[in-house]
């Protein structure tokens, strides 16, 4: 992982609900690369966890839901993937 001034340059990725069960963990970290977009991260994770991404329906970056796959990411951004769920 790249380090700048003693800090790791990362994107924090969180999974919720049944997505966690398919990934096998609640959080992963990816190395941040300049010019990285939400699409880049999504494609990388889809390849790694294809069963999980079959049910992903909601995506948020830094606590804001988005569908903009061209969204540019920055170091220390937090991305959340979750499935629709219902409850009562």
N, C-alpha and C positions, 0 to 999 in steps of 0.2 A: 504494500500500500504506500502511496506517495505521502511524504511528510513535508510540511512547510512550517518553518519556525517552530519545530517540535510538536506540531499538531498533525494528526492524520487528516487527510483530505477525503471526506466520506459523504455518502448519501445514506441516510438512515431509512430503512424500509420496514414498515409495520404491517402485520396481517391481523385481521379480526374475524370472529365468527368461524364458520365452517372452513374458511380459507386456511386458518391456522392448522386445522386437522390435516389438510391435504399437503401443506408445506412441511409440517412437522416441527415448526418453531414459530414464535410470535414475532421475531425481529431478525433481520439480517442487515449487514452493512456492505455497501458496494463502494469501490474506489471511484471518487469523483474525477471526471476528466473534463477539461475545458470544452465548452460547446455541447455538452451532454443535454439531451432533451428527455422529456417524460417518455417519449416513444422508445428511445434507446434503452432506458431502464426496463420498461415493460417488455420489450422483445427479449432482453437478456433473461429476465425472470420467467417469461413464458416458456423459454427453451429449457430452463432448469426445473420448473414446476408446472408442467403442462396440465395436469389434473386440477391443480388449484385455480389456474386461470380460466378453466371451463366455467367456473361459477363466479368469478369476479365481475361485479357490476357497478361498483362505486370506487372512484379513485379520488384522493385528495392530496394536495401538496401544501405543506405547512398549514394544515387544518382547514383548507378551503377546497371544497369539492370542485373538480374540473373534468372536462372532457377534451381539453386542448392538448393533444398528444405532441404538438410542436413546442409546448411550453419549455422554455430554457430553464435549466436547473442551475443551482449554485451550491458551492461547498456547504455542508451542514444542513441542506434541505431535508425535510422529512416527508416521505411519501407513504400513504396509507392505501392498502387494497382491502376491500371487503365485499362480501356477497350481500344481496338483499336478504333481509330477514324479517320475520314477523313475530309478534309475541302478544301476550295478553296479560 
